Each structure stands twice: as structure tokens, then as C-alpha cells.
Amino acid sequence: MITALIVLFVLSSGAVTAFVAGQRGRDILPWYLFGLLLGPLAWIAASLAPKRHTAA
């Protein structure tokens, strides 16, 4: 049971990190992997990363 909770937490940390990074104009795959490895620390880093502006 506890293993399932840990796996769920790790996967959701990756997903939240990728979402936040995508909202800031970053590539989501590397940020997803950072989220898997670093958990909430990667989410904080993604939220503090400056936004990338795309040309319209």
C-alpha cells in the first residue's frame, strides 16, 4: 500500500512539474524527468524559471 502511494506521489510530482514548466514556455519532457527525480524541488524550480516569450 505504501509503495503505491510513493509511486503515485512521484508520478504526480513529475506531471505537476511538467505542467508548470509548459505554462512557462519550457520543454515539458526534461522537466517531467526532473519532477520524477527531485519531486517538489523541481516543481519549485519550474515555477521560478523565467517565462519564455514566443514570437507571434
Secondary structure, DSSP 8 states (H G I E B T S, - for coil): -HHHHHHHHHHHHHHHHHHHHHHTT--HHHHHHHHHHHTHHHHHHHHHS-------
